[in-house]
Amino acid sequence: MITKTELDKLVEKYETVDFIKDDPIQFLHKCGKCKEDIELYGFIASLFAYGNRKVFIKKLEEIFKKADGDISGYVKNGDFSSLKGIEYRFSKENDIIPIFQILSKLYNESKGLEELFKAGNSLPCYDCNDKAKNIIKTAVEFFYECAPNCVGRGFYHMIPNPNNGGAMKRMNIFLRWMVRKSPVDLGIWHFIKPKDLLIPLDVHVARVSRSKGLLTRKSNDFKAVIELMSKLREFCPDDPVKYDFAMFAFGVESNKKA
């Protein structure tokens, strides 16, 4: 098994500002210091963060261009006719436009995404993995309640149900962006601590975790997240998700060399 010292060295190598330029978090760093903008760029970017990175970053550039540099104004205005015809993999316009419509409702009628996610913070926790799962579940339920009948499976792919046992990778990466403070993450939310976050388990992180002896479960699901988190909390109880950078970037780099 990889040691804490070895893994910490990988974190030092990869958790740097250089990580930003090839990652979807680049959009959050380009939008200035407006909290609403950071939240919206982050949430939308996280929903599209699957598949080939170059492809989905290009798709995000296309979508964000519609906002003309004012994502919060674009969302609050509620006119998403410019998104007609937009699609990405499993998701078509009837899946994507309703997400923007729900975000518009959220920001016009409340304090936005932080208030929504924070609502799940009051739910009972029975172990160290429950806090993040609860706040994700609360947010997902809101989107499901507001979803129009026209949405298809692409909507539910972008906002999956935590009760189905999936890894919740994209929601967890959004929380990492919002909660951790580092050269990469923004750290603008404080109602949940970094120690309570869950790792965004993707194919790179899972593959490296298994090769380094940190994960034995073969499926990339929520049970795998729990198993991996138990190991990472041994290495760094206060900020176990910092190892996401090390394993993700190391995995991508190794894959390029293979």
Secondary structure, DSSP 4 states (H G I P E B T S, - for coil): ---HHHHHHHHHHHSSGGGGGGSTTHHHHHS-S-HHHHHHHHHHHHHT--S-HHHHHHHHHHHHHTTTT-HHHHHHH---GGGTT--BTTB-HHHHHHHHHHHHHHHHHSS-HHHHHHGGGGS--SSTTHHHHHHHHHHHHHHHHH--TT--HHHHHHS--GGGTB--HHHHHHHHHHH-BSSS-B----SS-GGG------HHHHHHHHHTTS---SS-BHHHHHHHHHHHHHH-TT-GGGHHHHHHHHHHHHHHH-
